[in-house]
Amino acid sequence: MFEVRFSNQAEKAINKSDSKLKKRLKNLFEKLKQNPVPVREFDLRKIAGEEDTYRIRLSSFRTTYTVYWEQKIIRVTKIKRRKESTYKR
């Protein structure tokens, strides 16, 4: 079983989020403890150019995390809301 740790930025984002999102995030983190790369359950992508770093999409939010396989630690680095303007050039 893996241990989930949070960066300061991720903790702040969790504390500021509404109860519905907190519930979804808690569910996500519980699943990550069992399986750090739950491809079948979530919209998960590996971050290009990074080693063992992934992002999971939960509706309009993106959670970015790194897996340290040897230490069995998952470090959540970002939880950020994506807007329509995020992908416009």
N, CA, C and O atoms as CSV, one atom per row, in Angstrom:
chain,resi,resn,atom,element,x,y,z
A,1,MET,N,N,0.833,-1.177,0.000
A,1,MET,CA,C,0.000,0.000,0.000
A,1,MET,C,C,0.886,1.252,0.000
A,1,MET,O,O,1.914,1.303,0.675
A,2,PHE,N,N,0.471,2.238,-0.758
A,2,PHE,CA,C,1.238,3.466,-0.897
A,2,PHE,C,C,0.761,4.528,0.100
A,2,PHE,O,O,-0.386,4.512,0.548
A,3,GLU,N,N,1.662,5.442,0.432
A,3,GLU,CA,C,1.327,6.576,1.288
A,3,GLU,C,C,1.162,7.803,0.392
A,3,GLU,O,O,1.988,8.047,-0.487
A,4,VAL,N,N,0.097,8.574,0.613
A,4,VAL,CA,C,-0.153,9.774,-0.183
A,4,VAL,C,C,0.267,10.993,0.624
A,4,VAL,O,O,-0.178,11.188,1.754
A,5,ARG,N,N,1.135,11.815,0.027
A,5,ARG,CA,C,1.595,13.059,0.656
A,5,ARG,C,C,1.232,14.220,-0.262
A,5,ARG,O,O,1.103,14.050,-1.475
A,6,PHE,N,N,1.070,15.405,0.332
A,6,PHE,CA,C,0.622,16.573,-0.420
A,6,PHE,C,C,1.623,17.718,-0.322
A,6,PHE,O,O,2.237,17.936,0.722
A,7,SER,N,N,1.779,18.450,-1.433
A,7,SER,CA,C,2.551,19.684,-1.393
A,7,SER,C,C,1.688,20.749,-0.711
A,7,SER,O,O,0.484,20.559,-0.539
A,8,ASN,N,N,2.297,21.855,-0.329
A,8,ASN,CA,C,1.542,22.955,0.294
A,8,ASN,C,C,0.452,23.456,-0.641
A,8,ASN,O,O,-0.668,23.721,-0.204
A,9,GLN,N,N,0.770,23.588,-1.923
A,9,GLN,CA,C,-0.197,24.071,-2.911
A,9,GLN,C,C,-1.390,23.124,-3.015
A,9,GLN,O,O,-2.532,23.574,-3.112
A,10,ALA,N,N,-1.137,21.831,-2.995
A,10,ALA,CA,C,-2.221,20.847,-3.087
A,10,ALA,C,C,-3.098,20.900,-1.835
A,10,ALA,O,O,-4.323,20.825,-1.934
A,11,GLU,N,N,-2.479,21.029,-0.659
A,11,GLU,CA,C,-3.260,21.119,0.583
A,11,GLU,C,C,-4.171,22.344,0.586
A,11,GLU,O,O,-5.328,22.263,0.997
A,12,LYS,N,N,-3.647,23.469,0.129
A,12,LYS,CA,C,-4.451,24.699,0.055
A,12,LYS,C,C,-5.633,24.513,-0.892
A,12,LYS,O,O,-6.749,24.936,-0.590
A,13,ALA,N,N,-5.388,23.885,-2.027
A,13,ALA,CA,C,-6.461,23.661,-3.006
A,13,ALA,C,C,-7.548,22.755,-2.420
A,13,ALA,O,O,-8.734,22.984,-2.655
A,14,ILE,N,N,-7.155,21.739,-1.666
A,14,ILE,CA,C,-8.136,20.846,-1.040
A,14,ILE,C,C,-8.957,21.610,-0.010
A,14,ILE,O,O,-10.180,21.476,0.039
A,15,ASN,N,N,-8.291,22.406,0.805
A,15,ASN,CA,C,-8.988,23.157,1.851
A,15,ASN,C,C,-9.958,24.187,1.284
A,15,ASN,O,O,-10.984,24.469,1.902
A,16,LYS,N,N,-9.653,24.748,0.127
A,16,LYS,CA,C,-10.505,25.760,-0.492
A,16,LYS,C,C,-11.668,25.160,-1.293
A,16,LYS,O,O,-12.627,25.862,-1.614
A,17,SER,N,N,-11.585,23.884,-1.609
A,17,SER,CA,C,-12.603,23.270,-2.469
A,17,SER,C,C,-13.904,23.009,-1.721
A,17,SER,O,O,-13.936,22.954,-0.492
A,18,ASP,N,N,-14.974,22.851,-2.493
A,18,ASP,CA,C,-16.287,22.579,-1.888
A,18,ASP,C,C,-16.376,21.118,-1.451
A,18,ASP,O,O,-15.517,20.307,-1.796
A,19,SER,N,N,-17.412,20.793,-0.697
A,19,SER,CA,C,-17.534,19.455,-0.102
A,19,SER,C,C,-17.673,18.358,-1.162
A,19,SER,O,O,-17.177,17.248,-0.967
A,20,LYS,N,N,-18.332,18.651,-2.264
A,20,LYS,CA,C,-18.507,17.663,-3.328
A,20,LYS,C,C,-17.155,17.269,-3.929
A,20,LYS,O,O,-16.879,16.087,-4.136
A,21,LEU,N,N,-16.320,18.270,-4.204
A,21,LEU,CA,C,-14.992,17.991,-4.762
A,21,LEU,C,C,-14.118,17.292,-3.725
A,21,LEU,O,O,-13.368,16.380,-4.071
A,22,LYS,N,N,-14.201,17.697,-2.476
A,22,LYS,CA,C,-13.410,17.049,-1.426
A,22,LYS,C,C,-13.727,15.560,-1.358
A,22,LYS,O,O,-12.831,14.734,-1.187
A,23,LYS,N,N,-15.001,15.226,-1.494
A,23,LYS,CA,C,-15.426,13.827,-1.459
A,23,LYS,C,C,-14.825,13.054,-2.637
A,23,LYS,O,O,-14.348,11.931,-2.473
A,24,ARG,N,N,-14.852,13.665,-3.817
A,24,ARG,CA,C,-14.291,13.014,-5.012
A,24,ARG,C,C,-12.776,12.850,-4.888
A,24,ARG,O,O,-12.218,11.827,-5.283
A,25,LEU,N,N,-12.112,13.881,-4.328
A,25,LEU,CA,C,-10.667,13.806,-4.141
A,25,LEU,C,C,-10.300,12.734,-3.116
A,25,LEU,O,O,-9.331,11.997,-3.302
A,26,LYS,N,N,-11.069,12.650,-2.047
A,26,LYS,CA,C,-10.809,11.627,-1.032
A,26,LYS,C,C,-10.924,10.235,-1.652
A,26,LYS,O,O,-10.100,9.360,-1.387
A,27,ASN,N,N,-11.944,10.038,-2.474
A,27,ASN,CA,C,-12.116,8.770,-3.181
A,27,ASN,C,C,-10.908,8.492,-4.084
A,27,ASN,O,O,-10.402,7.370,-4.119
A,28,LEU,N,N,-10.458,9.499,-4.801
A,28,LEU,CA,C,-9.298,9.360,-5.679
A,28,LEU,C,C,-8.069,8.939,-4.883
A,28,LEU,O,O,-7.365,8.009,-5.278
A,29,PHE,N,N,-7.803,9.615,-3.766
A,29,PHE,CA,C,-6.602,9.322,-2.991
A,29,PHE,C,C,-6.653,7.933,-2.360
A,29,PHE,O,O,-5.619,7.278,-2.223
A,30,GLU,N,N,-7.834,7.483,-1.979
A,30,GLU,CA,C,-7.980,6.124,-1.446
A,30,GLU,C,C,-7.649,5.095,-2.531
A,30,GLU,O,O,-7.000,4.086,-2.258
A,31,LYS,N,N,-8.095,5.354,-3.749
A,31,LYS,CA,C,-7.804,4.430,-4.856
A,31,LYS,C,C,-6.326,4.458,-5.218
A,31,LYS,O,O,-5.750,3.427,-5.565
A,32,LEU,N,N,-5.699,5.653,-5.138
A,32,LEU,CA,C,-4.275,5.753,-5.445
A,32,LEU,C,C,-3.433,4.967,-4.446
A,32,LEU,O,O,-2.385,4.430,-4.804
A,33,LYS,N,N,-3.884,4.899,-3.203
A,33,LYS,CA,C,-3.144,4.123,-2.202
A,33,LYS,C,C,-3.061,2.656,-2.603
A,33,LYS,O,O,-2.044,2.004,-2.367
A,34,GLN,N,N,-4.118,2.137,-3.205
A,34,GLN,CA,C,-4.158,0.741,-3.626
A,34,GLN,C,C,-3.446,0.520,-4.966
A,34,GLN,O,O,-2.708,-0.448,-5.149
A,35,ASN,N,N,-3.696,1.459,-5.903
A,35,ASN,CA,C,-3.140,1.345,-7.250
A,35,ASN,C,C,-2.708,2.737,-7.706
A,35,ASN,O,O,-3.564,3.559,-8.034
A,36,PRO,N,N,-1.408,3.025,-7.736
A,36,PRO,CA,C,-0.941,4.370,-8.073
A,36,PRO,C,C,-1.193,4.805,-9.521
A,36,PRO,O,O,-1.086,5.991,-9.833
A,37,VAL,N,N,-1.522,3.871,-10.399
A,37,VAL,CA,C,-1.785,4.216,-11.793
A,37,VAL,C,C,-3.109,3.572,-12.215
A,37,VAL,O,O,-3.105,2.598,-12.968
A,38,PRO,N,N,-4.255,4.109,-11.735
A,38,PRO,CA,C,-5.565,3.509,-12.036
A,38,PRO,C,C,-6.116,3.928,-13.397
A,38,PRO,O,O,-7.067,4.704,-13.481
A,39,VAL,N,N,-5.519,3.416,-14.436
A,39,VAL,CA,C,-5.850,3.805,-15.811
A,39,VAL,C,C,-7.307,3.511,-16.158
A,39,VAL,O,O,-7.942,4.312,-16.844
A,40,ARG,N,N,-7.839,2.407,-15.711
A,40,ARG,CA,C,-9.201,2.007,-16.079
A,40,ARG,C,C,-10.278,2.805,-15.350
A,40,ARG,O,O,-11.403,2.900,-15.841
A,41,GLU,N,N,-9.963,3.374,-14.201
A,41,GLU,CA,C,-10.971,4.061,-13.399
A,41,GLU,C,C,-11.035,5.570,-13.640
A,41,GLU,O,O,-12.091,6.177,-13.465
A,42,PHE,N,N,-9.921,6.177,-14.039
A,42,PHE,CA,C,-9.850,7.622,-14.191
A,42,PHE,C,C,-9.239,7.998,-15.531
A,42,PHE,O,O,-8.600,7.182,-16.196
A,43,ASP,N,N,-9.451,9.263,-15.916
A,43,ASP,CA,C,-8.789,9.804,-17.106
A,43,ASP,C,C,-7.373,10.162,-16.684
A,43,ASP,O,O,-7.123,11.255,-16.177
A,44,LEU,N,N,-6.450,9.233,-16.897
A,44,LEU,CA,C,-5.077,9.367,-16.429
A,44,LEU,C,C,-4.131,9.471,-17.604
A,44,LEU,O,O,-4.278,8.753,-18.593
A,45,ARG,N,N,-3.173,10.349,-17.503
A,45,ARG,CA,C,-2.139,10.490,-18.536
A,45,ARG,C,C,-0.783,10.645,-17.865
A,45,ARG,O,O,-0.666,11.259,-16.805
A,46,LYS,N,N,0.235,10.080,-18.496
A,46,LYS,CA,C,1.594,10.296,-18.031
A,46,LYS,C,C,2.054,11.642,-18.565
A,46,LYS,O,O,1.773,11.989,-19.712
A,47,ILE,N,N,2.756,12.397,-17.742
A,47,ILE,CA,C,3.280,13.703,-18.160
A,47,ILE,C,C,4.514,13.460,-19.025
A,47,ILE,O,O,5.468,12.816,-18.589
A,48,ALA,N,N,4.488,13.974,-20.237
A,48,ALA,CA,C,5.604,13.785,-21.168
A,48,ALA,C,C,6.863,14.471,-20.636
A,48,ALA,O,O,6.806,15.595,-20.137
A,49,GLY,N,N,7.978,13.791,-20.748
A,49,GLY,CA,C,9.246,14.362,-20.333
A,49,GLY,C,C,9.527,14.218,-18.843
A,49,GLY,O,O,10.609,14.589,-18.388
A,50,GLU,N,N,8.596,13.695,-18.085
A,50,GLU,CA,C,8.765,13.493,-16.648
A,50,GLU,C,C,8.757,11.999,-16.354
A,50,GLU,O,O,8.071,11.225,-17.022
A,51,GLU,N,N,9.520,11.611,-15.358
A,51,GLU,CA,C,9.556,10.204,-15.000
A,51,GLU,C,C,8.599,9.937,-13.844
A,51,GLU,O,O,8.698,10.576,-12.796
A,52,ASP,N,N,7.689,9.012,-14.025
A,52,ASP,CA,C,6.718,8.601,-13.000
A,52,ASP,C,C,5.827,9.741,-12.514
A,52,ASP,O,O,5.415,9.748,-11.353
A,53,THR,N,N,5.526,10.693,-13.375
A,53,THR,CA,C,4.619,11.796,-13.039
A,53,THR,C,C,3.381,11.676,-13.914
A,53,THR,O,O,3.474,11.480,-15.126
A,54,TYR,N,N,2.212,11.798,-13.274
A,54,TYR,CA,C,0.938,11.583,-13.941
A,54,TYR,C,C,-0.034,12.702,-13.616
A,54,TYR,O,O,0.163,13.456,-12.663
A,55,ARG,N,N,-1.088,12.802,-14.420
A,55,ARG,CA,C,-2.183,13.717,-14.115
A,55,ARG,C,C,-3.486,12.958,-14.267
A,55,ARG,O,O,-3.645,12.119,-15.154
A,56,ILE,N,N,-4.414,13.279,-13.375
A,56,ILE,CA,C,-5.747,12.690,-13.425
A,56,ILE,C,C,-6.738,13.824,-13.560
A,56,ILE,O,O,-6.640,14.838,-12.868
A,57,ARG,N,N,-7.690,13.646,-14.455
A,57,ARG,CA,C,-8.723,14.663,-14.661
A,57,ARG,C,C,-9.995,14.249,-13.932
A,57,ARG,O,O,-10.521,13.155,-14.138
A,58,LEU,N,N,-10.476,15.142,-13.080
A,58,LEU,CA,C,-11.769,14.987,-12.414
A,58,LEU,C,C,-12.606,16.176,-12.848
A,58,LEU,O,O,-12.471,17.261,-12.283
A,59,SER,N,N,-13.451,16.000,-13.819
A,59,SER,CA,C,-14.248,17.063,-14.442
A,59,SER,C,C,-13.335,18.220,-14.838
A,59,SER,O,O,-12.475,18.038,-15.699
A,60,SER,N,N,-13.488,19.394,-14.247
A,60,SER,CA,C,-12.671,20.541,-14.661
A,60,SER,C,C,-11.409,20.704,-13.810
A,60,SER,O,O,-10.711,21.709,-13.938
A,61,PHE,N,N,-11.110,19.740,-12.954
A,61,PHE,CA,C,-9.919,19.806,-12.114
A,61,PHE,C,C,-8.876,18.812,-12.583
A,61,PHE,O,O,-9.202,17.725,-13.061
A,62,ARG,N,N,-7.613,19.199,-12.439
A,62,ARG,CA,C,-6.494,18.327,-12.770
A,62,ARG,C,C,-5.665,18.123,-11.512
A,62,ARG,O,O,-5.319,19.077,-10.816
A,63,THR,N,N,-5.353,16.863,-11.233
A,63,THR,CA,C,-4.494,16.515,-10.109
A,63,THR,C,C,-3.214,15.945,-10.685
A,63,THR,O,O,-3.245,14.979,-11.447
A,64,THR,N,N,-2.086,16.543,-10.321
A,64,THR,CA,C,-0.786,16.098,-10.801
A,64,THR,C,C,-0.042,15.452,-9.639
A,64,THR,O,O,-0.009,15.997,-8.536
A,65,TYR,N,N,0.551,14.293,-9.890
A,65,TYR,CA,C,1.273,13.609,-8.829
A,65,TYR,C,C,2.450,12.809,-9.371
A,65,TYR,O,O,2.501,12.474,-10.555
A,66,THR,N,N,3.395,12.511,-8.481
A,66,THR,CA,C,4.570,11.722,-8.811
A,66,THR,C,C,4.570,10.474,-7.939
A,66,THR,O,O,4.245,10.535,-6.753
A,67,VAL,N,N,4.934,9.346,-8.532
A,67,VAL,CA,C,4.997,8.082,-7.799
A,67,VAL,C,C,6.469,7.744,-7.545
A,67,VAL,O,O,7.278,7.694,-8.471
A,68,TYR,N,N,6.790,7.517,-6.286
A,68,TYR,CA,C,8.118,7.046,-5.895
A,68,TYR,C,C,7.960,5.569,-5.539
A,68,TYR,O,O,7.603,5.220,-4.414
A,69,TRP,N,N,8.234,4.714,-6.517
A,69,TRP,CA,C,7.951,3.288,-6.406
A,69,TRP,C,C,8.743,2.619,-5.288
A,69,TRP,O,O,8.190,1.808,-4.546
A,70,GLU,N,N,10.019,2.943,-5.155
A,70,GLU,CA,C,10.869,2.282,-4.157
A,70,GLU,C,C,10.415,2.591,-2.735
A,70,GLU,O,O,10.399,1.705,-1.879
A,71,GLN,N,N,10.043,3.862,-2.478
A,71,GLN,CA,C,9.624,4.266,-1.133
A,71,GLN,C,C,8.133,4.053,-0.897
A,71,GLN,O,O,7.656,4.219,0.226
A,72,LYS,N,N,7.397,3.689,-1.938
A,72,LYS,CA,C,5.942,3.511,-1.889
A,72,LYS,C,C,5.244,4.796,-1.412
A,72,LYS,O,O,4.417,4.783,-0.501
A,73,ILE,N,N,5.614,5.900,-2.069
A,73,ILE,CA,C,5.045,7.214,-1.748
A,73,ILE,C,C,4.469,7.827,-3.013
A,73,ILE,O,O,5.060,7.730,-4.089
A,74,ILE,N,N,3.305,8.461,-2.874
A,74,ILE,CA,C,2.701,9.252,-3.945
A,74,ILE,C,C,2.700,10.688,-3.467
A,74,ILE,O,O,2.126,10.996,-2.423
A,75,ARG,N,N,3.336,11.568,-4.221
A,75,ARG,CA,C,3.431,12.984,-3.848
A,75,ARG,C,C,2.503,13.779,-4.762
A,75,ARG,O,O,2.786,13.936,-5.950
A,76,VAL,N,N,1.391,14.284,-4.213
A,76,VAL,CA,C,0.450,15.104,-4.978
A,76,VAL,C,C,1.014,16.518,-5.011
A,76,VAL,O,O,1.182,17.149,-3.967
A,77,THR,N,N,1.305,17.015,-6.209
A,77,THR,CA,C,1.939,18.321,-6.330
A,77,THR,C,C,0.967,19.442,-6.656
A,77,THR,O,O,1.147,20.567,-6.189
A,78,LYS,N,N,-0.071,19.153,-7.458
A,78,LYS,CA,C,-1.016,20.204,-7.862
A,78,LYS,C,C,-2.430,19.668,-7.937
A,78,LYS,O,O,-2.671,18.526,-8.326
A,79,ILE,N,N,-3.362,20.533,-7.549
A,79,ILE,CA,C,-4.779,20.309,-7.807
A,79,ILE,C,C,-5.272,21.647,-8.318
A,79,ILE,O,O,-5.364,22.614,-7.561
A,80,LYS,N,N,-5.587,21.701,-9.596
A,80,LYS,CA,C,-5.883,22.996,-10.207
A,80,LYS,C,C,-7.103,22.916,-11.101
A,80,LYS,O,O,-7.308,21.925,-11.802
A,81,ARG,N,N,-7.906,23.956,-11.074
A,81,ARG,CA,C,-9.084,24.036,-11.932
A,81,ARG,C,C,-8.663,24.495,-13.328
A,81,ARG,O,O,-7.862,25.418,-13.474
A,82,ARG,N,N,-9.204,23.852,-14.330
A,82,ARG,CA,C,-8.942,24.229,-15.719
A,82,ARG,C,C,-10.152,24.953,-16.263
A,82,ARG,O,O,-11.287,24.529,-16.046
A,83,LYS,N,N,-9.915,26.038,-16.964
A,83,LYS,CA,C,-10.984,26.837,-17.537
A,83,LYS,C,C,-11.006,26.665,-19.047
A,83,LYS,O,O,-10.095,26.072,-19.624
A,84,GLU,N,N,-12.042,27.180,-19.679
A,84,GLU,CA,C,-12.131,27.121,-21.140
A,84,GLU,C,C,-10.937,27.818,-21.787
A,84,GLU,O,O,-10.444,27.371,-22.822
A,85,SER,N,N,-10.476,28.903,-21.187
A,85,SER,CA,C,-9.384,29.680,-21.770
A,85,SER,C,C,-8.043,28.982,-21.637
A,85,SER,O,O,-7.075,29.415,-22.263
A,86,THR,N,N,-7.944,27.931,-20.856
A,86,THR,CA,C,-6.674,27.241,-20.650
A,86,THR,C,C,-6.109,26.685,-21.957
A,86,THR,O,O,-4.899,26.724,-22.178
A,87,TYR,N,N,-6.972,26.173,-22.811
A,87,TYR,CA,C,-6.503,25.505,-24.015
A,87,TYR,C,C,-6.596,26.358,-25.282
A,87,TYR,O,O,-6.294,25.868,-26.370
A,88,LYS,N,N,-7.008,27.623,-25.163
A,88,LYS,CA,C,-7.080,28.499,-26.336
A,88,LYS,C,C,-5.733,29.124,-26.584
A,88,LYS,O,O,-4.984,29.405,-25.649
A,89,ARG,N,N,-5.426,29.339,-27.837
A,89,ARG,CA,C,-4.127,29.942,-28.191
A,89,ARG,C,C,-4.291,31.359,-28.598
A,89,ARG,O,O,-3.309,32.023,-28.929
